Amino acid sequence: MKIAIVNGPNMNLLGLRETGIYGTVTWKQIEDRLNKLAGEWQVDVLFFQSNHEGEIVDFIQQQLHALDGVVINPAGFSKTGYSILDALTAVGIPYVEVHMSNIFERGGWHAESIFFANAVGHVIGLKANVYELGLRGIMQHVKEQRTSISGKEWRTGAH
């Protein structure tokens, strides 16, 4: 199983950026933790972050046949990233949406996400822990989908 962890704009600044909201854990520390868990869970994890919407679209399209699922923190693209949403929808890769802060508590534009309706799950407001929980969630979803598809090859578009 191969899962991508995709981060939108400014998530590369974790540990420095608004520590009262996001905490002091760096992205490197989160990656290290997820790599350790991935080894224990026997899953391949691929990390991608960009401040540019088109680069995220390109990444998703390039990974079309390689990925079983995505954990995505669209960050600032939550309300405007229609091309990212279209790419995920077009390739049919299931995804869990995560946000380190409680986007609903923050209100305003933070509380709106165009990704929400199509996600197989959501994890919000638990700071760095959202990534581990999102990874667990998408792995479970993929496993359940694989066992419910009898006689059909997974991720071929036959389901």
Secondary structure, 3 states (H helix, E strand, C coil): CEEEEEECCCHHHCCCCCHHHHCCCCHHHHHHHHHHHHHHHCCEEEEEECCCHHHHHHHHHHCCCCCCEEEEECHHHCCCCHHHHHHHHHHCCCEEEEECCCHHHHCHHHHCCCCHHHCCEEEECCCCHHHHHHHHHHHHHHHHHHHHCCCCCCCCCCC
